[in-house]
Amino acid sequence: MSERWIEVADRVLVRRHKELDLSLGLVLGENACLVVDTGGDVVHGTNWATEVRAVTALPWQVVITHAHFDHSFGTAAFLPCPVWAHEACRAELVAEGAQQRSHWAQVYREQGRPEVAARITGTDLVLPEQLVTDRAELDLGGRTAVLVNLGVAHTSHDLVVHVPNADVLFAGDLVENGAPPAFEGSSPATWPAVLTRLLELVGSRTVVVPGHGEPVDAGFVTRQRGQIAAVAELATAVQAGDLPEQEAVHRSPFPAEATLAAIKALTTRNRSGE
Ligand SMILES: [Zn+2]
C-alpha cells in the first residue's frame, strides 16, 4: 500500500518504497527486461519480483548497483537469471555479506522490528556471476542498458545503469534525495570526481534515479556534488589537524551524523592507504 510505481520515461519504471525511501528500477526492452536492485531481504525481493511480473512477462536480468543489503539481499527471488554487478561487489558480498546480514538483523531487532530482523536473517545471499570491471552493455531488444563503474565513491564498486534511448540513469547510492548521502565506508575525497563523470553521461533533461528518494535531474546532482566536495574538504582538514571536528560539523552542509561519518570514512581510508 505504501509502494507505488513511477514511469520516469517510456517503459522505464521506478518502484518507490516507504521503507528506507528506497527506489528500485525496471527497464523494459522488446525481448527482455532489466531489474535494477532487488531489495533488502528475501520477502522484500519476492514481493518485488511479483510486482515486476504484474507489469511484464519478459525474461529478466538483474543488476546490483552495490553490495549494501537494501540493494542486494532480495536477489534470490529472481533466480535463475543473469545477475550483473561489479567484480568488487561480488568480492564484498563474499567477504562481508554474512556480517552485513547479522549487523542489519541486529539493528532492526534494536529498533523493535524483530519481523524485519527475521526476514534478513532468513535471506540466502546470492553472488553475482556476470561481473563488470568498467562497463558492460546489455541488449534488451530495441534498447541498450549500459552498466558503468565511474570510480570509488559511495562504495568501492558502484555501478550506474544508463539507458540512453530513454534518457534515464540509475545512480544507485551515488546520489540520494531526501537524505544525506551515506558516507559509512565511502571515499568522500574521490566521490565528487565520480559525480563529475556521471554528469558527463547525462544531459539537462536526463532523469537521474537515486537509490533513495524521488528522481532528480542533473542540476540536483551538481548541487549534491558541491556539498559532498565541501564535506570532503572539511574532513580532510580535520584529519590533517587543521580543523576541530565540531567546527567541521558546524560548517557542513549535512547534519552532524553524516558529517562525522564522512570524517570517519576519510580517516579510515587514508590510514589504510587506499
Ligand atoms: Zn548504499
py3Dmol code that shows the C-alpha trace and the ligand (Angstrom):
import py3Dmol

protein = """\
ATOM      1  CA  MET A   1       0.000   0.000   0.000  1.00  0.00           C
ATOM      2  CA  SER A   2       2.895   2.294   0.747  1.00  0.00           C
ATOM      3  CA  GLU A   3       4.595   1.386  -2.521  1.00  0.00           C
ATOM      4  CA  ARG A   4       3.970   2.934  -5.903  1.00  0.00           C
ATOM      5  CA  TRP A   5       5.258   2.911  -9.473  1.00  0.00           C
ATOM      6  CA  ILE A   6       6.544   5.948 -11.314  1.00  0.00           C
ATOM      7  CA  GLU A   7       7.061   5.736 -15.086  1.00  0.00           C
ATOM      8  CA  VAL A   8      10.056   8.044 -15.401  1.00  0.00           C
ATOM      9  CA  ALA A   9      10.363   7.547 -19.181  1.00  0.00           C
ATOM     10  CA  ASP A  10       8.912   5.345 -21.908  1.00  0.00           C
ATOM     11  CA  ARG A  11       8.958   1.787 -20.443  1.00  0.00           C
ATOM     12  CA  VAL A  12      11.317   2.743 -17.634  1.00  0.00           C
ATOM     13  CA  LEU A  13       9.743   2.374 -14.220  1.00  0.00           C
ATOM     14  CA  VAL A  14      10.755   3.117 -10.661  1.00  0.00           C
ATOM     15  CA  ARG A  15       9.178   1.363  -7.711  1.00  0.00           C
ATOM     16  CA  ARG A  16       9.135   3.699  -4.721  1.00  0.00           C
ATOM     17  CA  HIS A  17       9.175   2.119  -1.267  1.00  0.00           C
ATOM     18  CA  LYS A  18       8.294   3.744   2.015  1.00  0.00           C
ATOM     19  CA  GLU A  19      10.843   1.511   3.770  1.00  0.00           C
ATOM     20  CA  LEU A  20      14.187   3.355   3.600  1.00  0.00           C
ATOM     21  CA  ASP A  21      12.634   5.571   0.886  1.00  0.00           C
ATOM     22  CA  LEU A  22      14.133   3.009  -1.490  1.00  0.00           C
ATOM     23  CA  SER A  23      13.879   3.307  -5.284  1.00  0.00           C
ATOM     24  CA  LEU A  24      14.113   0.105  -7.338  1.00  0.00           C
ATOM     25  CA  GLY A  25      14.156   0.144 -11.144  1.00  0.00           C
ATOM     26  CA  LEU A  26      12.676  -1.733 -14.091  1.00  0.00           C
ATOM     27  CA  VAL A  27      13.786  -1.208 -17.697  1.00  0.00           C
ATOM     28  CA  LEU A  28      11.657  -2.858 -20.375  1.00  0.00           C
ATOM     29  CA  GLY A  29      13.051  -3.781 -23.767  1.00  0.00           C
ATOM     30  CA  GLU A  30      11.371  -5.731 -26.571  1.00  0.00           C
ATOM     31  CA  ASN A  31      12.947  -9.079 -25.672  1.00  0.00           C
ATOM     32  CA  ALA A  32      13.992  -8.756 -22.048  1.00  0.00           C
ATOM     33  CA  CYS A  33      13.745  -6.554 -19.003  1.00  0.00           C
ATOM     34  CA  LEU A  34      16.340  -5.386 -16.517  1.00  0.00           C
ATOM     35  CA  VAL A  35      15.658  -5.211 -12.786  1.00  0.00           C
ATOM     36  CA  VAL A  36      17.804  -2.612 -11.016  1.00  0.00           C
ATOM     37  CA  ASP A  37      18.451  -3.734  -7.417  1.00  0.00           C
ATOM     38  CA  THR A  38      16.499  -6.367  -5.540  1.00  0.00           C
ATOM     39  CA  GLY A  39      15.541  -5.044  -2.088  1.00  0.00           C
ATOM     40  CA  GLY A  40      16.656  -5.746   1.444  1.00  0.00           C
ATOM     41  CA  ASP A  41      15.637  -9.325   2.260  1.00  0.00           C
ATOM     42  CA  VAL A  42      14.073 -12.483   0.883  1.00  0.00           C
ATOM     43  CA  VAL A  43      10.473 -11.324   1.444  1.00  0.00           C
ATOM     44  CA  HIS A  44      11.094  -7.886   0.002  1.00  0.00           C
ATOM     45  CA  GLY A  45      12.734  -9.487  -3.044  1.00  0.00           C
ATOM     46  CA  THR A  46       9.833 -11.900  -3.519  1.00  0.00           C
ATOM     47  CA  ASN A  47       7.306  -9.058  -3.371  1.00  0.00           C
ATOM     48  CA  TRP A  48       9.394  -7.019  -5.792  1.00  0.00           C
ATOM     49  CA  ALA A  49       9.593  -9.942  -8.246  1.00  0.00           C
ATOM     50  CA  THR A  50       5.792 -10.301  -8.059  1.00  0.00           C
ATOM     51  CA  GLU A  51       5.357  -6.593  -8.767  1.00  0.00           C
ATOM     52  CA  VAL A  52       7.648  -6.849 -11.793  1.00  0.00           C
ATOM     53  CA  ARG A  53       5.702  -9.875 -13.068  1.00  0.00           C
ATOM     54  CA  ALA A  54       2.473  -7.855 -12.782  1.00  0.00           C
ATOM     55  CA  VAL A  55       3.977  -5.421 -15.298  1.00  0.00           C
ATOM     56  CA  THR A  56       5.757  -7.738 -17.728  1.00  0.00           C
ATOM     57  CA  ALA A  57       6.218 -11.395 -18.647  1.00  0.00           C
ATOM     58  CA  LEU A  58       9.566 -10.667 -20.348  1.00  0.00           C
ATOM     59  CA  PRO A  59      12.584 -12.691 -19.201  1.00  0.00           C
ATOM     60  CA  TRP A  60      14.536 -10.680 -16.691  1.00  0.00           C
ATOM     61  CA  GLN A  61      18.129  -9.938 -15.857  1.00  0.00           C
ATOM     62  CA  VAL A  62      19.208  -8.315 -12.604  1.00  0.00           C
ATOM     63  CA  VAL A  63      21.825  -5.656 -11.929  1.00  0.00           C
ATOM     64  CA  ILE A  64      23.024  -4.887  -8.413  1.00  0.00           C
ATOM     65  CA  THR A  65      24.252  -1.282  -8.092  1.00  0.00           C
ATOM     66  CA  HIS A  66      26.268  -2.150  -4.963  1.00  0.00           C
ATOM     67  CA  ALA A  67      26.524  -4.710  -2.169  1.00  0.00           C
ATOM     68  CA  HIS A  68      24.597  -2.869   0.570  1.00  0.00           C
ATOM     69  CA  PHE A  69      21.834  -5.079   1.925  1.00  0.00           C
ATOM     70  CA  ASP A  70      18.908  -2.888   0.879  1.00  0.00           C
ATOM     71  CA  HIS A  71      20.035  -3.105  -2.762  1.00  0.00           C
ATOM     72  CA  SER A  72      21.253  -6.682  -2.986  1.00  0.00           C
ATOM     73  CA  PHE A  73      19.634  -9.041  -0.468  1.00  0.00           C
ATOM     74  CA  GLY A  74      16.434  -9.738  -2.452  1.00  0.00           C
ATOM     75  CA  THR A  75      18.213 -11.340  -5.413  1.00  0.00           C
ATOM     76  CA  ALA A  76      17.312 -14.992  -4.696  1.00  0.00           C
ATOM     77  CA  ALA A  77      13.686 -14.322  -5.684  1.00  0.00           C
ATOM     78  CA  PHE A  78      14.759 -13.639  -9.281  1.00  0.00           C
ATOM     79  CA  LEU A  79      16.829 -16.772  -9.843  1.00  0.00           C
ATOM     80  CA  PRO A  80      17.573 -18.387 -12.182  1.00  0.00           C
ATOM     81  CA  CYS A  81      18.687 -15.396 -14.236  1.00  0.00           C
ATOM     82  CA  PRO A  82      21.850 -13.463 -15.100  1.00  0.00           C
ATOM     83  CA  VAL A  83      22.881 -11.284 -12.129  1.00  0.00           C
ATOM     84  CA  TRP A  84      25.196  -8.405 -13.024  1.00  0.00           C
ATOM     85  CA  ALA A  85      27.424  -6.463 -10.636  1.00  0.00           C
ATOM     86  CA  HIS A  86      30.889  -5.009 -10.375  1.00  0.00           C
ATOM     87  CA  GLU A  87      33.539  -7.625  -9.624  1.00  0.00           C
ATOM     88  CA  ALA A  88      34.343  -5.883  -6.308  1.00  0.00           C
ATOM     89  CA  CYS A  89      30.648  -6.084  -5.383  1.00  0.00           C
ATOM     90  CA  ARG A  90      30.877  -9.855  -5.569  1.00  0.00           C
ATOM     91  CA  ALA A  91      34.099  -9.802  -3.559  1.00  0.00           C
ATOM     92  CA  GLU A  92      32.455  -7.655  -0.891  1.00  0.00           C
ATOM     93  CA  LEU A  93      29.448  -9.984  -0.644  1.00  0.00           C
ATOM     94  CA  VAL A  94      31.855 -12.902  -0.226  1.00  0.00           C
ATOM     95  CA  ALA A  95      33.940 -11.106   2.410  1.00  0.00           C
ATOM     96  CA  GLU A  96      31.260  -9.231   4.325  1.00  0.00           C
ATOM     97  CA  GLY A  97      27.805 -10.378   3.224  1.00  0.00           C
ATOM     98  CA  ALA A  98      27.168 -12.612   6.219  1.00  0.00           C
ATOM     99  CA  GLN A  99      28.499  -9.967   8.604  1.00  0.00           C
ATOM    100  CA  GLN A 100      26.303  -7.350   6.937  1.00  0.00           C
ATOM    101  CA  ARG A 101      23.315  -9.673   7.354  1.00  0.00           C
ATOM    102  CA  SER A 102      23.845 -10.153  11.097  1.00  0.00           C
ATOM    103  CA  HIS A 103      24.592  -6.443  11.590  1.00  0.00           C
ATOM    104  CA  TRP A 104      21.334  -5.302   9.995  1.00  0.00           C
ATOM    105  CA  ALA A 105      19.309  -8.017  11.690  1.00  0.00           C
ATOM    106  CA  GLN A 106      20.631  -6.673  14.989  1.00  0.00           C
ATOM    107  CA  VAL A 107      19.873  -3.069  14.003  1.00  0.00           C
ATOM    108  CA  TYR A 108      16.243  -3.967  13.253  1.00  0.00           C
ATOM    109  CA  ARG A 109      15.935  -6.001  16.470  1.00  0.00           C
ATOM    110  CA  GLU A 110      17.176  -2.986  18.416  1.00  0.00           C
ATOM    111  CA  GLN A 111      14.611  -0.838  16.593  1.00  0.00           C
ATOM    112  CA  GLY A 112      11.869  -3.138  17.896  1.00  0.00           C
ATOM    113  CA  ARG A 113      11.218  -4.700  14.483  1.00  0.00           C
ATOM    114  CA  PRO A 114      12.020  -8.398  15.044  1.00  0.00           C
ATOM    115  CA  GLU A 115       9.967  -9.446  11.990  1.00  0.00           C
ATOM    116  CA  VAL A 116      12.286  -7.498   9.665  1.00  0.00           C
ATOM    117  CA  ALA A 117      15.306  -8.891  11.522  1.00  0.00           C
ATOM    118  CA  ALA A 118      13.987 -12.425  10.995  1.00  0.00           C
ATOM    119  CA  ARG A 119      13.483 -11.798   7.276  1.00  0.00           C
ATOM    120  CA  ILE A 120      17.058 -10.552   6.918  1.00  0.00           C
ATOM    121  CA  THR A 121      18.409 -13.491   8.924  1.00  0.00           C
ATOM    122  CA  GLY A 122      16.457 -15.873   6.687  1.00  0.00           C
ATOM    123  CA  THR A 123      17.900 -14.402   3.490  1.00  0.00           C
ATOM    124  CA  ASP A 124      20.157 -16.507   1.264  1.00  0.00           C
ATOM    125  CA  LEU A 125      22.981 -14.388  -0.102  1.00  0.00           C
ATOM    126  CA  VAL A 126      23.336 -14.587  -3.881  1.00  0.00           C
ATOM    127  CA  LEU A 127      26.683 -13.922  -5.503  1.00  0.00           C
ATOM    128  CA  PRO A 128      26.526 -12.131  -8.871  1.00  0.00           C
ATOM    129  CA  GLU A 129      28.148 -14.125 -11.665  1.00  0.00           C
ATOM    130  CA  GLN A 130      28.019 -11.627 -14.550  1.00  0.00           C
ATOM    131  CA  LEU A 131      30.879  -9.412 -13.479  1.00  0.00           C
ATOM    132  CA  VAL A 132      31.635  -5.910 -14.730  1.00  0.00           C
ATOM    133  CA  THR A 133      35.056  -4.268 -14.488  1.00  0.00           C
ATOM    134  CA  ASP A 134      34.474  -0.915 -16.157  1.00  0.00           C
ATOM    135  CA  ARG A 135      31.495  -1.230 -18.442  1.00  0.00           C
ATOM    136  CA  ALA A 136      29.017  -3.669 -19.977  1.00  0.00           C
ATOM    137  CA  GLU A 137      26.220  -3.222 -22.494  1.00  0.00           C
ATOM    138  CA  LEU A 138      23.030  -5.252 -22.196  1.00  0.00           C
ATOM    139  CA  ASP A 139      20.834  -5.593 -25.282  1.00  0.00           C
ATOM    140  CA  LEU A 140      17.220  -5.741 -24.077  1.00  0.00           C
ATOM    141  CA  GLY A 141      15.789  -5.625 -27.617  1.00  0.00           C
ATOM    142  CA  GLY A 142      15.465  -2.179 -29.210  1.00  0.00           C
ATOM    143  CA  ARG A 143      17.133  -0.737 -26.173  1.00  0.00           C
ATOM    144  CA  THR A 144      20.541  -0.958 -24.541  1.00  0.00           C
ATOM    145  CA  ALA A 145      21.289  -0.640 -20.837  1.00  0.00           C
ATOM    146  CA  VAL A 146      24.865   0.394 -20.151  1.00  0.00           C
ATOM    147  CA  LEU A 147      26.384  -0.622 -16.808  1.00  0.00           C
ATOM    148  CA  VAL A 148      29.309   1.608 -15.849  1.00  0.00           C
ATOM    149  CA  ASN A 149      31.673   1.901 -12.905  1.00  0.00           C
ATOM    150  CA  LEU A 150      32.826   5.516 -12.552  1.00  0.00           C
ATOM    151  CA  GLY A 151      35.328   5.061  -9.715  1.00  0.00           C
ATOM    152  CA  VAL A 152      35.357   4.687  -5.940  1.00  0.00           C
ATOM    153  CA  ALA A 153      32.698   6.781  -4.205  1.00  0.00           C
ATOM    154  CA  HIS A 154      29.749   5.562  -2.080  1.00  0.00           C
ATOM    155  CA  THR A 155      31.411   2.132  -2.200  1.00  0.00           C
ATOM    156  CA  SER A 156      34.416   0.600  -3.961  1.00  0.00           C
ATOM    157  CA  HIS A 157      32.172  -0.847  -6.632  1.00  0.00           C
ATOM    158  CA  ASP A 158      29.164   1.359  -7.509  1.00  0.00           C
ATOM    159  CA  LEU A 159      27.572   0.673 -10.889  1.00  0.00           C
ATOM    160  CA  VAL A 160      25.330   3.165 -12.636  1.00  0.00           C
ATOM    161  CA  VAL A 161      22.759   1.957 -15.166  1.00  0.00           C
ATOM    162  CA  HIS A 162      22.393   4.258 -18.143  1.00  0.00           C
ATOM    163  CA  VAL A 163      19.545   3.822 -20.625  1.00  0.00           C
ATOM    164  CA  PRO A 164      20.462   6.281 -23.385  1.00  0.00           C
ATOM    165  CA  ASN A 165      17.373   5.880 -25.576  1.00  0.00           C
ATOM    166  CA  ALA A 166      15.105   6.618 -22.614  1.00  0.00           C
ATOM    167  CA  ASP A 167      17.392   9.348 -21.227  1.00  0.00           C
ATOM    168  CA  VAL A 168      17.404   7.793 -17.760  1.00  0.00           C
ATOM    169  CA  LEU A 169      20.303   6.990 -15.448  1.00  0.00           C
ATOM    170  CA  PHE A 170      20.010   4.870 -12.307  1.00  0.00           C
ATOM    171  CA  ALA A 171      22.662   6.211  -9.935  1.00  0.00           C
ATOM    172  CA  GLY A 172      22.450   3.737  -7.053  1.00  0.00           C
ATOM    173  CA  ASP A 173      23.526   5.467  -3.852  1.00  0.00           C
ATOM    174  CA  LEU A 174      25.965   7.774  -5.648  1.00  0.00           C
ATOM    175  CA  VAL A 175      23.026  10.178  -5.390  1.00  0.00           C
ATOM    176  CA  GLU A 176      20.464  10.428  -2.595  1.00  0.00           C
ATOM    177  CA  ASN A 177      17.380  12.601  -2.497  1.00  0.00           C
ATOM    178  CA  GLY A 178      15.631  13.428   0.760  1.00  0.00           C
ATOM    179  CA  ALA A 179      18.518  12.286   2.969  1.00  0.00           C
ATOM    180  CA  PRO A 180      22.250  12.978   3.061  1.00  0.00           C
ATOM    181  CA  PRO A 181      24.497  10.626   1.078  1.00  0.00           C
ATOM    182  CA  ALA A 182      25.552   7.592   3.146  1.00  0.00           C
ATOM    183  CA  PHE A 183      29.242   8.087   3.919  1.00  0.00           C
ATOM    184  CA  GLU A 184      29.869   4.959   6.013  1.00  0.00           C
ATOM    185  CA  GLY A 185      32.670   3.048   4.296  1.00  0.00           C
ATOM    186  CA  SER A 186      32.726   5.540   1.441  1.00  0.00           C
ATOM    187  CA  SER A 187      35.502   7.522  -0.211  1.00  0.00           C
ATOM    188  CA  PRO A 188      34.455  11.160   0.306  1.00  0.00           C
ATOM    189  CA  ALA A 189      37.571  12.551  -1.387  1.00  0.00           C
ATOM    190  CA  THR A 190      37.018  10.794  -4.728  1.00  0.00           C
ATOM    191  CA  TRP A 191      33.190  10.868  -4.725  1.00  0.00           C
ATOM    192  CA  PRO A 192      32.873  14.359  -6.338  1.00  0.00           C
ATOM    193  CA  ALA A 193      35.034  13.299  -9.326  1.00  0.00           C
ATOM    194  CA  VAL A 194      32.818  10.241  -9.794  1.00  0.00           C
ATOM    195  CA  LEU A 195      29.783  12.539  -9.931  1.00  0.00           C
ATOM    196  CA  THR A 196      31.614  14.702 -12.480  1.00  0.00           C
ATOM    197  CA  ARG A 197      31.966  11.610 -14.678  1.00  0.00           C
ATOM    198  CA  LEU A 198      28.317  10.757 -14.059  1.00  0.00           C
ATOM    199  CA  LEU A 199      27.318  14.252 -15.162  1.00  0.00           C
ATOM    200  CA  GLU A 200      29.279  13.740 -18.392  1.00  0.00           C
ATOM    201  CA  LEU A 201      26.894  10.879 -19.226  1.00  0.00           C
ATOM    202  CA  VAL A 202      23.712  12.894 -18.768  1.00  0.00           C
ATOM    203  CA  GLY A 203      22.060  15.962 -20.267  1.00  0.00           C
ATOM    204  CA  SER A 204      19.916  18.658 -18.715  1.00  0.00           C
ATOM    205  CA  ARG A 205      16.745  16.621 -19.354  1.00  0.00           C
ATOM    206  CA  THR A 206      18.039  13.235 -18.198  1.00  0.00           C
ATOM    207  CA  VAL A 207      16.111  11.636 -15.343  1.00  0.00           C
ATOM    208  CA  VAL A 208      18.553  10.557 -12.639  1.00  0.00           C
ATOM    209  CA  VAL A 209      17.129   7.924 -10.294  1.00  0.00           C
ATOM    210  CA  PRO A 210      18.776   7.944  -6.850  1.00  0.00           C
ATOM    211  CA  GLY A 211      18.986   4.815  -4.735  1.00  0.00           C
ATOM    212  CA  HIS A 212      16.740   6.508  -2.196  1.00  0.00           C
ATOM    213  CA  GLY A 213      14.207   9.272  -2.792  1.00  0.00           C
ATOM    214  CA  GLU A 214      12.372  10.733  -5.769  1.00  0.00           C
ATOM    215  CA  PRO A 215      14.031  11.019  -9.208  1.00  0.00           C
ATOM    216  CA  VAL A 216      16.151  14.128  -9.767  1.00  0.00           C
ATOM    217  CA  ASP A 217      17.899  15.959 -12.592  1.00  0.00           C
ATOM    218  CA  ALA A 218      21.476  16.902 -13.444  1.00  0.00           C
ATOM    219  CA  GLY A 219      21.128  20.199 -11.570  1.00  0.00           C
ATOM    220  CA  PHE A 220      20.396  18.296  -8.359  1.00  0.00           C
ATOM    221  CA  VAL A 221      23.435  16.060  -8.917  1.00  0.00           C
ATOM    222  CA  THR A 222      25.630  19.104  -9.499  1.00  0.00           C
ATOM    223  CA  ARG A 223      24.461  20.636  -6.211  1.00  0.00           C
ATOM    224  CA  GLN A 224      24.965  17.391  -4.308  1.00  0.00           C
ATOM    225  CA  ARG A 225      28.452  17.048  -5.800  1.00  0.00           C
ATOM    226  CA  GLY A 226      29.264  20.508  -4.397  1.00  0.00           C
ATOM    227  CA  GLN A 227      28.016  19.507  -0.946  1.00  0.00           C
ATOM    228  CA  ILE A 228      29.997  16.249  -0.957  1.00  0.00           C
ATOM    229  CA  ALA A 229      33.114  18.144  -2.082  1.00  0.00           C
ATOM    230  CA  ALA A 230      32.604  20.590   0.790  1.00  0.00           C
ATOM    231  CA  VAL A 231      32.315  17.764   3.314  1.00  0.00           C
ATOM    232  CA  ALA A 232      35.371  16.024   1.872  1.00  0.00           C
ATOM    233  CA  GLU A 233      37.347  19.244   2.255  1.00  0.00           C
ATOM    234  CA  LEU A 234      36.224  19.657   5.867  1.00  0.00           C
ATOM    235  CA  ALA A 235      37.018  16.020   6.635  1.00  0.00           C
ATOM    236  CA  THR A 236      40.480  16.398   5.089  1.00  0.00           C
ATOM    237  CA  ALA A 237      41.150  19.456   7.258  1.00  0.00           C
ATOM    238  CA  VAL A 238      40.028  17.574  10.386  1.00  0.00           C
ATOM    239  CA  GLN A 239      42.261  14.650   9.553  1.00  0.00           C
ATOM    240  CA  ALA A 240      45.221  16.967   8.976  1.00  0.00           C
ATOM    241  CA  GLY A 241      44.626  18.518  12.403  1.00  0.00           C
ATOM    242  CA  ASP A 242      43.805  21.900  10.864  1.00  0.00           C
ATOM    243  CA  LEU A 243      40.164  21.998  11.953  1.00  0.00           C
ATOM    244  CA  PRO A 244      38.365  20.850  15.113  1.00  0.00           C
ATOM    245  CA  GLU A 245      35.756  18.195  14.405  1.00  0.00           C
ATOM    246  CA  GLN A 246      32.971  20.286  15.934  1.00  0.00           C
ATOM    247  CA  GLU A 247      33.836  23.186  13.637  1.00  0.00           C
ATOM    248  CA  ALA A 248      33.618  20.861  10.617  1.00  0.00           C
ATOM    249  CA  VAL A 249      30.201  19.705  11.798  1.00  0.00           C
ATOM    250  CA  HIS A 250      29.142  23.329  12.205  1.00  0.00           C
ATOM    251  CA  ARG A 251      30.257  24.323   8.694  1.00  0.00           C
ATOM    252  CA  SER A 252      28.989  21.192   6.927  1.00  0.00           C
ATOM    253  CA  PRO A 253      26.031  21.301   4.511  1.00  0.00           C
ATOM    254  CA  PHE A 254      24.885  17.964   6.002  1.00  0.00           C
ATOM    255  CA  PRO A 255      23.673  17.027   9.512  1.00  0.00           C
ATOM    256  CA  ALA A 256      26.213  16.096  12.176  1.00  0.00           C
ATOM    257  CA  GLU A 257      25.767  12.335  11.841  1.00  0.00           C
ATOM    258  CA  ALA A 258      26.535  12.361   8.092  1.00  0.00           C
ATOM    259  CA  THR A 259      29.473  14.721   8.537  1.00  0.00           C
ATOM    260  CA  LEU A 260      31.002  12.590  11.291  1.00  0.00           C
ATOM    261  CA  ALA A 261      30.547   9.501   9.102  1.00  0.00           C
ATOM    262  CA  ALA A 262      32.373  11.273   6.265  1.00  0.00           C
ATOM    263  CA  ILE A 263      35.243  12.255   8.588  1.00  0.00           C
ATOM    264  CA  LYS A 264      35.497   8.694   9.849  1.00  0.00           C
ATOM    265  CA  ALA A 265      35.363   7.226   6.335  1.00  0.00           C
ATOM    266  CA  LEU A 266      38.046   9.559   5.027  1.00  0.00           C
ATOM    267  CA  THR A 267      40.309   8.947   8.028  1.00  0.00           C
ATOM    268  CA  THR A 268      39.904   5.169   7.832  1.00  0.00           C
ATOM    269  CA  ARG A 269      40.595   5.164   4.101  1.00  0.00           C
ATOM    270  CA  ASN A 270      43.712   7.311   4.415  1.00  0.00           C
ATOM    271  CA  ARG A 271      45.003   5.223   7.305  1.00  0.00           C
ATOM    272  CA  SER A 272      44.641   2.022   5.299  1.00  0.00           C
ATOM    273  CA  GLY A 273      46.490   3.707   2.416  1.00  0.00           C
ATOM    274  CA  GLU A 274      43.669   3.483  -0.097  1.00  0.00           C
TER     275      GLU A 274
END
"""
ligand_1 = """\
1
ZN
Zn 24.350 2.074 -0.242
"""
view = py3Dmol.view(width=600, height=400)
view.addModel(protein, "pdb")
view.setStyle({"model": 0}, {"cartoon": {"style": "trace"}})
view.addModel(ligand_1, "xyz")
view.setStyle({"model": 1}, {"stick": {}})
view.zoomTo()
view.show()
